[in-house]
Amino acid sequence: MSVSYKFETKPFKHQLKAFEDSCAAPYYALFMEMGTGKSKVIIDNIAFLYEQKKINAALIVAPKGVYDNWVKLEIPTHIPQRIEKTVVRWGASKTKKFEKEILGLVRQKSDKLKIFVMNVEAFSTPRGARVAYAFLTNHPENMVVVDESTTIKNRRALRTKNIIQMNKISKYRRILTGSPVTKSPMDLFSQCNFLSLNALNSKSYYAFQSRYAVVQRRTMGHRSFQEITGYRRLDELNEKLDKFSNRVLKEDCLDLPEKVYIRREVELTPDQKKVYAQMKKFALTQLDNGELATTASVLTQIMRLQQICCGFIKPDDSEIQPLKSKRLEELLEVTEELQGKAIIWASYTYDLQQIASALRHRFGPDSVATYYGETPQDDRQQIVEKFQDEKSELRFFVGQPRTGGYGITLTAANTVIYYSNSYDLEVRLQSEDRAHRIGQNKSVTYIDLVSPKTIDEKILNALKDKINLAGEVLGEKARKWLI
C-alpha cells in the first residue's frame, strides 16, 4: 500500500514496508530486530496519524535504559519540523516545576501534537498509572506505544495489568520488540492482549495456554500444579500473528549501514551516587594539591569513577566492595531482546565474572565463555572456534577488550555490547573490528551501556570524537574529566 506522507528522514526499504503495513491499523506489532530502526517507524506513524487528524496525543512507554533516547534522540531526529509538538519526559521527581509541567500536558487542549514518554517501571506505582490514565482520558484521540514489550510478558505483574488496562482508553496501540518470545510462546499472551483482546482470539490466558501448550499435572509433596511440557499448533499461532505484525531481521535488511550504534542508559543507584560524589571530591582535592601530576595518576582516578558506574569499588590494598547497581539488570534486558550470538566487552575482571555468572543462570551453563587475562592460552583458540560454530550452544563471548580485542575473528556475532569502555581509542576500534571484518555479511549493532552525567558519558563521547583520552588528561584538561 502506498501512503502519502513526507518523511523527515528517509526510511530504509524495510522501514517503509513496516510503516505502510501498520500506519492505519488500530493495533499492530513491530517485531524488528535491534538495530533495524523500529523507533523511526513508530514516530513516522504518530506523525502520519496526527497530520491525518486521527490522533493528537501519543504515550510512549519504554524501559528506563531507552526511554530517554526517545526524548533526546529519536523524536528530535525523525519527527517532521513542520509539526508543532510538546514532548514531556516522565520522572520520579515531585518538584513543583515538574508537577506543573505534567499537569499542563494532561490538561493541554491545543492543536499541538502532545507526546508523553514514560518508563515502564512507573506503571508499578499508583502515581505513574494515574498520570498516564489522566493523559489518555483527556486526549481520547491517542496512540499508546509499548517499546521492548517483553517487559509486559508477565501477566501477573502490576505494571502489565496497568498497561493492559489502557487498551480500553486508547484509539491506536503498538508494541515493539526484537524478540517477542524470550522463553516460551506463552510470552505472547500479555503483549498481544494489550493490543486487543481479540488479537489472538483467546479471551483468557488459560484458554491460550490450553490451545498452544502441552500441559501435565504435577504433584510435589502436598502441592499440585500444571506444568508446560511442550507446545503445539505454532503454525496456527504464527498465522494469527502475521495478520497484525511485521517481522524484520537484520539479515533481511540489505540496505542497512554497516555499523549501527545504540546507547542504553543506566541510572546510578543512590549508593553509587553517594560513593561517586565522594570519589570525585577526593580526586579534585588531590588534583588541587598537585598529587595527580602524571597521566597514570589521573587515569587511575578516572578508572575508579568508572568502576563505581559499573557497580563496585576497589580501594587501595583492599578487597572489591560491590555497590548496588542496575547495570547487570540492564544488560540482561538487552540480551533478552537479541537474536543469535553476541560479544560482550567489559574492562574489569570483576564485571566479566558477574556477567558470565548471570548469563549462565539465565541462558544455561554452555551459553557463555569468558576470554580475558586469566583464560588459559590453550583454551583461547578453542573458545573462538566454538563461538564461530553456528551449531554450538555457545552464544555469548564475554571478553576483556585488551585481551580479546586484537587478532581474533568473531563474525558469528552481529551484536556487540560494551558493558564498560576502555579510554584507549585503539582498544575500542580494534574490539569493534572483531565482528566487523571479512566474513561478516550483516550489519553490526554496537550497544553501549552508559550512566548519564558521569565519566561513562565523557569516555564514550571522547571515543566517538576519536580522542585518545591518555593524551588529554594532564594540566587543566584533567579537571574537565574529573568534574
C-alpha positions as CSV (number, residue, x, y, z in Angstrom):
1,M,0.0,0.0,0.0
2,S,1.4,3.4,-1.0
3,V,0.8,6.1,1.7
4,S,1.1,9.8,1.2
5,Y,3.4,11.2,3.8
6,K,6.5,13.4,3.7
7,F,9.3,11.8,5.8
8,E,11.7,13.9,7.9
9,T,14.4,11.2,7.5
10,K,14.4,8.8,4.6
11,P,13.3,5.3,5.6
12,F,15.1,2.1,4.6
13,K,13.0,-0.3,2.5
14,H,12.1,-2.5,5.4
15,Q,11.1,0.6,7.4
16,L,8.9,1.9,4.6
17,K,7.1,-1.5,4.3
18,A,6.6,-1.7,8.1
19,F,5.2,1.9,8.0
20,E,2.8,1.3,5.1
21,D,1.6,-2.0,6.6
22,S,0.9,-0.6,10.0
23,C,0.2,3.2,9.7
24,A,-3.6,2.9,9.6
25,A,-4.1,-0.2,11.7
26,P,-5.8,0.2,15.1
27,Y,-3.3,-2.2,16.6
28,Y,0.0,-3.6,15.4
29,A,3.2,-5.3,16.5
30,L,6.6,-4.4,15.1
31,F,8.8,-7.4,15.7
32,M,12.0,-5.8,14.4
33,E,15.5,-6.9,15.4
34,M,17.6,-4.5,17.4
35,G,19.4,-2.1,15.1
36,T,16.7,-2.2,12.3
37,G,15.1,1.2,13.3
38,K,11.7,0.4,14.7
39,S,11.6,3.7,16.7
40,K,11.6,5.6,13.5
41,V,8.7,3.6,12.1
42,I,6.6,4.4,15.2
43,I,7.5,8.2,15.1
44,D,6.6,8.3,11.4
45,N,3.3,6.5,12.3
46,I,2.5,9.0,15.0
47,A,3.2,12.0,12.8
48,F,1.2,10.5,9.9
49,L,-1.9,9.9,12.1
50,Y,-1.6,13.4,13.6
51,E,-1.5,15.0,10.1
52,Q,-4.5,12.9,9.1
53,K,-6.2,14.3,12.2
54,K,-6.7,10.8,13.6
55,I,-4.7,11.5,16.8
56,N,-3.5,14.5,18.8
57,A,-1.5,12.7,21.5
58,A,0.8,9.8,22.0
59,L,2.0,7.9,25.1
60,I,5.3,6.1,24.6
61,V,6.2,3.5,27.3
62,A,9.8,2.2,27.3
63,P,12.3,0.6,29.8
64,K,14.4,3.0,31.8
65,G,17.5,2.3,29.7
66,V,15.9,3.5,26.5
67,Y,13.1,6.0,27.3
68,D,15.5,8.9,27.4
69,N,16.6,8.1,23.9
70,W,13.1,8.7,22.6
71,V,13.2,12.3,24.0
72,K,16.8,13.2,23.3
73,L,17.4,11.4,20.0
74,E,14.6,9.6,18.2
75,I,11.8,12.1,18.4
76,P,14.0,15.2,17.5
77,T,15.6,13.3,14.6
78,H,12.6,11.7,13.0
79,I,9.5,13.9,13.7
80,P,8.9,16.5,10.9
81,Q,9.9,20.0,11.8
82,R,6.7,21.2,10.4
83,I,4.7,19.6,13.2
84,E,4.2,21.7,16.4
85,K,4.6,19.5,19.4
86,T,5.0,19.3,23.1
87,V,7.3,16.5,24.4
88,V,7.4,15.7,28.1
89,R,9.5,13.0,29.8
90,W,8.2,11.3,33.0
91,G,10.4,11.4,36.1
92,A,10.0,10.3,39.7
93,S,10.6,14.0,40.8
94,K,7.7,15.6,42.7
95,T,9.0,19.2,42.4
96,K,6.5,21.9,41.8
97,K,8.1,22.7,38.4
98,F,7.7,19.1,37.2
99,E,4.2,18.7,38.6
100,K,3.2,21.9,36.8
101,E,4.7,20.5,33.5
102,I,2.8,17.2,33.9
103,L,-0.5,19.0,34.8
104,G,-0.1,21.3,31.8
105,L,0.4,18.3,29.5
106,V,-2.6,16.4,30.8
107,R,-4.9,19.4,30.6
108,Q,-3.5,20.9,27.4
109,K,-6.2,21.4,24.8
110,S,-4.1,23.0,22.0
111,D,-3.8,21.6,18.5
112,K,-0.2,20.7,19.1
113,L,0.9,17.1,19.0
114,K,1.4,16.0,22.6
115,I,3.9,13.2,23.3
116,F,4.4,11.8,26.8
117,V,7.3,9.4,27.3
118,M,7.2,7.2,30.4
119,N,9.4,4.4,31.7
120,V,7.6,1.1,32.1
121,E,8.6,0.9,35.8
122,A,6.3,3.9,36.5
123,F,3.3,1.6,35.9
124,S,4.2,-0.3,39.0
125,T,3.3,2.8,41.0
126,P,-0.2,4.3,41.6
127,R,1.1,7.7,40.7
128,G,2.6,6.7,37.4
129,A,-0.5,4.8,36.3
130,R,-2.8,7.6,37.4
131,V,-1.0,10.2,35.4
132,A,-0.9,8.0,32.3
133,Y,-4.7,7.3,32.5
134,A,-5.4,11.0,33.0
135,F,-3.3,11.9,30.0
136,L,-5.2,9.4,27.8
137,T,-8.6,10.2,29.2
138,N,-8.1,13.9,28.5
139,H,-6.8,13.1,25.0
140,P,-9.0,10.3,23.7
141,E,-7.7,10.7,20.1
142,N,-4.4,9.0,21.0
143,M,-1.9,6.2,20.4
144,V,-0.1,4.1,23.1
145,V,3.2,2.6,22.2
146,V,5.0,-0.1,24.4
147,D,8.7,-0.3,23.4
148,E,10.5,-3.5,24.3
149,S,7.1,-5.1,25.0
150,T,8.6,-8.2,26.6
151,T,8.7,-6.0,29.7
152,I,4.9,-6.8,30.0
153,K,5.1,-10.5,29.3
154,N,4.5,-11.3,32.9
155,R,0.7,-11.3,33.1
156,R,0.8,-11.2,36.9
157,A,3.0,-8.1,37.2
158,L,1.2,-4.9,38.4
159,R,2.8,-2.9,35.5
160,T,1.5,-5.4,33.0
161,K,-2.1,-5.2,34.4
162,N,-2.0,-1.4,34.4
163,I,-0.7,-1.2,30.9
164,I,-3.2,-3.7,29.5
165,Q,-6.0,-1.6,31.1
166,M,-5.0,1.2,28.8
167,N,-6.3,-0.6,25.8
168,K,-9.8,0.5,26.9
169,I,-8.9,4.2,26.6
170,S,-6.6,4.2,23.6
171,K,-7.5,4.5,20.0
172,Y,-4.3,3.1,18.4
173,R,-1.9,0.7,20.0
174,R,1.6,-0.5,19.1
175,I,4.1,-2.9,20.6
176,L,7.8,-3.0,19.6
177,T,10.4,-5.7,20.3
178,G,13.2,-7.6,18.6
179,S,12.2,-10.9,20.1
180,P,8.6,-11.2,21.4
181,V,9.3,-14.8,22.7
182,T,12.2,-14.9,25.1
183,K,11.4,-18.2,26.9
184,S,8.1,-19.5,25.8
185,P,5.3,-18.8,23.2
186,M,3.2,-18.0,26.3
187,D,5.2,-14.7,26.5
188,L,3.0,-13.5,23.6
189,F,-0.3,-13.5,25.5
190,S,0.1,-10.3,27.6
191,Q,1.8,-8.4,24.8
192,C,-1.0,-9.2,22.3
193,N,-3.7,-8.8,25.0
194,F,-2.6,-5.2,25.3
195,L,-3.1,-4.7,21.6
196,S,-6.5,-6.2,21.5
197,L,-8.5,-8.8,23.5
198,N,-9.3,-10.3,20.0
199,A,-5.8,-10.3,18.6
200,L,-5.2,-14.0,19.4
201,N,-8.9,-14.9,19.7
202,S,-8.2,-16.0,23.3
203,K,-10.1,-14.2,26.0
204,S,-8.1,-15.7,28.8
205,Y,-4.6,-16.9,29.4
206,Y,-5.7,-20.4,30.3
207,A,-7.7,-20.7,27.0
208,F,-4.5,-19.5,25.2
209,Q,-2.3,-22.0,27.1
210,S,-4.8,-24.8,26.6
211,R,-4.7,-24.3,22.8
212,Y,-0.9,-23.8,22.3
213,A,0.8,-25.6,25.2
214,V,1.0,-29.2,26.3
215,V,0.3,-29.3,30.0
216,Q,0.6,-32.0,32.6
217,R,-0.4,-32.0,36.2
218,R,2.5,-32.5,38.6
219,T,2.5,-33.2,42.3
220,M,5.2,-32.1,44.7
221,G,4.5,-33.1,48.3
222,H,1.1,-31.7,49.1
223,R,1.2,-29.2,46.2
224,S,-0.3,-29.9,42.8
225,F,0.3,-27.7,39.8
226,Q,0.1,-27.6,36.0
227,E,3.5,-27.8,34.1
228,I,4.0,-26.9,30.5
229,T,6.0,-29.8,28.9
230,G,5.7,-28.7,25.2
231,Y,4.0,-26.6,22.6
232,R,1.6,-27.3,19.7
233,R,-0.3,-25.5,16.8
234,L,2.6,-23.0,16.5
235,D,2.0,-22.6,12.8
236,E,-1.6,-21.5,13.5
237,L,-0.2,-19.1,16.1
238,N,2.2,-17.6,13.6
239,E,-0.6,-17.2,11.1
240,K,-2.6,-15.2,13.6
241,L,0.5,-13.0,14.4
242,D,1.1,-12.4,10.7
243,K,-2.2,-10.6,10.5
244,F,-1.1,-7.8,12.8
245,S,2.6,-7.8,12.9
246,N,5.7,-7.2,10.8
247,R,8.9,-9.3,11.3
248,V,12.3,-7.8,10.4
249,L,15.7,-9.5,10.8
250,K,18.9,-7.7,10.2
251,E,20.0,-10.4,7.7
252,D,17.0,-9.4,5.5
253,C,17.9,-5.6,5.5
254,L,20.4,-5.3,2.7
255,D,20.4,-1.5,2.8
256,L,21.3,-1.1,6.5
257,P,24.5,0.8,7.3
258,E,27.5,-1.4,8.1
259,K,27.6,-0.2,11.7
260,V,24.7,0.8,13.9
261,Y,25.3,2.4,17.3
262,I,22.8,2.3,20.1
263,R,23.0,3.8,23.6
264,R,21.3,2.3,26.7
265,E,21.3,4.5,29.7
266,V,21.7,3.1,33.3
267,E,20.9,5.5,36.1
268,L,23.2,5.3,39.1
269,T,21.6,3.9,42.3
270,P,21.6,6.1,45.5
271,D,24.6,4.1,46.8
272,Q,26.5,4.7,43.6
273,K,25.7,8.4,43.5
274,K,27.0,8.8,47.1
275,V,30.3,7.0,46.5
276,Y,30.7,8.6,43.1
277,A,30.4,12.1,44.6
278,Q,32.9,11.2,47.4
279,M,35.4,9.8,44.9
280,K,35.1,12.8,42.6
281,K,35.6,15.2,45.5
282,F,38.7,13.2,46.6
283,A,40.2,13.2,43.1
284,L,39.7,17.0,42.7
285,T,41.3,17.6,46.1
286,Q,44.3,15.5,45.0
287,L,44.5,17.5,41.7
288,D,44.4,20.8,43.6
289,N,47.2,19.6,45.9
290,G,49.4,18.6,43.0
291,E,49.2,14.9,43.8
292,L,47.9,14.0,40.3
293,A,50.9,15.1,38.4
294,T,51.2,12.2,35.9
295,T,48.9,10.8,33.2
296,A,48.8,7.5,35.0
297,S,47.6,9.0,38.3
298,V,44.8,10.9,36.6
299,L,43.7,7.8,34.6
300,T,43.7,5.8,37.8
301,Q,41.1,8.2,39.3
302,I,39.1,8.1,36.1
303,M,39.2,4.3,36.3
304,R,37.9,4.4,39.8
305,L,35.0,6.6,38.8
306,Q,34.2,4.2,36.0
307,Q,34.3,1.2,38.4
308,I,31.7,2.9,40.6
309,C,29.4,3.3,37.5
310,C,29.8,-0.4,36.8
311,G,28.8,-1.3,40.4
312,F,31.9,-1.8,42.5
313,I,34.8,-0.1,44.2
314,K,38.3,-1.4,44.9
315,P,40.1,0.8,47.5
316,D,44.0,0.6,47.6
317,D,45.2,-2.7,49.1
318,S,41.7,-3.8,49.9
319,E,39.1,-6.3,48.5
320,I,36.5,-5.3,46.0
321,Q,33.3,-3.8,47.5
322,P,30.2,-4.4,45.5
323,L,27.7,-1.5,45.1
324,K,24.1,-1.8,44.4
325,S,23.8,-1.2,40.6
326,K,21.3,-1.6,37.8
327,R,23.9,-2.2,35.1
328,L,23.8,-6.0,35.1
329,E,20.0,-5.9,35.1
330,E,20.1,-3.7,32.0
331,L,22.5,-6.0,30.3
332,L,20.2,-8.9,30.9
333,E,17.2,-6.9,29.5
334,V,19.3,-6.2,26.3
335,T,20.2,-9.9,25.9
336,E,16.5,-10.8,26.1
337,E,15.9,-8.7,23.0
338,L,18.7,-10.2,20.9
339,Q,18.7,-12.7,18.1
340,G,21.7,-15.0,17.8
341,K,25.1,-14.6,19.2
342,A,26.7,-11.6,20.9
343,I,30.0,-10.3,22.0
344,I,30.1,-8.5,25.4
345,W,33.1,-6.4,26.3
346,A,33.9,-5.3,29.8
347,S,37.1,-3.7,31.1
348,Y,37.2,-5.2,34.6
349,T,37.7,-8.8,35.6
350,Y,35.1,-8.5,38.4
351,D,32.5,-7.4,35.9
352,L,33.4,-10.3,33.5
353,Q,32.8,-12.8,36.2
354,Q,29.5,-11.2,37.3
355,I,28.3,-11.1,33.7
356,A,29.2,-14.7,32.9
357,S,27.5,-15.9,36.1
358,A,24.3,-14.0,35.4
359,L,24.1,-15.2,31.7
360,R,24.8,-18.8,32.7
361,H,22.0,-18.6,35.2
362,R,19.6,-17.1,32.6
363,F,20.6,-19.0,29.4
364,G,22.4,-22.2,30.6
365,P,25.9,-23.2,31.5
366,D,27.1,-23.8,27.9
367,S,25.8,-20.5,26.6
368,V,28.8,-18.4,27.8
369,A,32.6,-18.4,27.5
370,T,34.9,-15.8,29.1
371,Y,38.1,-14.6,27.4
372,Y,40.4,-12.4,29.4
373,G,43.9,-12.4,31.0
374,E,43.2,-15.4,33.2
375,T,41.9,-17.6,30.4
376,P,44.5,-20.3,29.7
377,Q,46.3,-19.8,26.4
378,D,45.4,-23.4,25.3
379,D,41.7,-22.7,25.7
380,R,41.5,-19.4,23.8
381,Q,41.5,-20.7,20.2
382,Q,39.0,-23.4,21.2
383,I,36.7,-20.8,22.6
384,V,36.9,-18.8,19.3
385,E,36.3,-21.8,17.2
386,K,33.3,-22.9,19.3
387,F,31.8,-19.4,19.2
388,Q,32.2,-19.3,15.4
389,D,30.4,-22.7,15.0
390,E,26.8,-22.0,14.1
391,K,25.7,-25.3,15.7
392,S,27.4,-24.6,19.0
393,E,25.4,-23.7,22.1
394,L,28.0,-21.0,22.9
395,R,26.0,-17.8,22.4
396,F,27.8,-15.1,24.5
397,F,31.5,-14.3,24.1
398,V,32.3,-12.3,27.3
399,G,35.7,-10.7,27.0
400,Q,38.2,-8.1,28.1
401,P,38.9,-5.9,25.0
402,R,42.6,-5.6,25.8
403,T,42.9,-9.4,25.7
404,G,40.3,-10.4,23.1
405,G,40.1,-7.3,21.1
406,Y,43.0,-8.0,18.9
407,G,43.7,-10.5,16.1
408,I,40.7,-12.9,16.6
409,T,37.7,-13.3,14.4
410,L,34.2,-13.3,15.9
411,T,32.0,-12.7,12.9
412,A,29.4,-15.2,14.2
413,A,28.0,-12.2,16.2
414,N,26.4,-9.2,14.7
415,T,25.7,-7.6,18.1
416,V,28.5,-6.2,20.3
417,I,27.7,-4.8,23.8
418,Y,30.1,-2.6,25.7
419,Y,29.4,-3.1,29.4
420,S,32.2,-0.6,30.0
421,N,34.6,1.2,27.7
422,S,38.3,1.5,27.7
423,Y,39.5,5.0,27.5
424,D,42.0,3.8,24.8
425,L,40.8,4.7,21.3
426,E,42.8,1.9,19.7
427,V,41.3,-0.7,22.1
428,R,37.8,0.4,21.1
429,L,38.4,0.4,17.4
430,Q,40.1,-3.0,17.5
431,S,37.4,-4.6,19.6
432,E,34.7,-3.3,17.2
433,D,36.5,-4.9,14.4
434,R,36.4,-8.4,15.9
435,A,32.8,-8.7,14.5
436,H,33.1,-6.2,11.6
437,R,35.7,-7.8,9.3
438,I,36.0,-10.2,6.4
439,G,33.4,-12.9,6.9
440,Q,30.7,-10.7,8.3
441,N,27.8,-10.4,5.9
442,K,25.4,-8.5,8.1
443,S,25.2,-5.1,9.7
444,V,26.8,-5.0,13.1
445,T,25.0,-3.3,16.0
446,Y,27.1,-1.8,18.8
447,I,25.3,-1.1,22.1
448,D,26.9,1.0,24.9
449,L,25.7,0.9,28.5
450,V,26.2,4.4,29.8
451,S,25.4,6.1,33.1
452,P,24.4,9.7,32.1
453,K,26.3,12.7,33.5
454,T,29.2,10.5,34.6
455,I,32.7,9.6,33.4
456,D,31.0,6.9,31.3
457,E,29.5,9.6,29.1
458,K,32.7,11.6,28.8
459,I,34.7,8.5,27.8
460,L,32.1,7.5,25.2
461,N,31.9,11.0,23.7
462,A,35.7,11.1,23.5
463,L,35.8,7.7,21.7
464,K,33.0,8.9,19.4
465,D,35.1,12.0,18.6
466,K,38.2,9.8,18.0
467,I,40.0,11.3,21.0
468,N,42.6,9.2,22.8
469,L,42.0,10.0,26.5
470,A,45.5,9.2,27.6
471,G,46.8,12.3,25.7
472,E,44.1,14.6,27.1
473,V,44.3,14.4,30.9
474,L,47.2,16.5,32.0
475,G,47.2,20.1,33.3
476,E,43.9,22.0,33.2
477,K,42.3,19.3,31.0
478,A,42.4,16.9,33.9
479,R,39.8,18.9,35.8
480,K,37.4,18.7,32.8
481,W,37.5,14.9,33.0
482,L,37.1,14.7,36.8
483,I,34.3,17.3,37.5
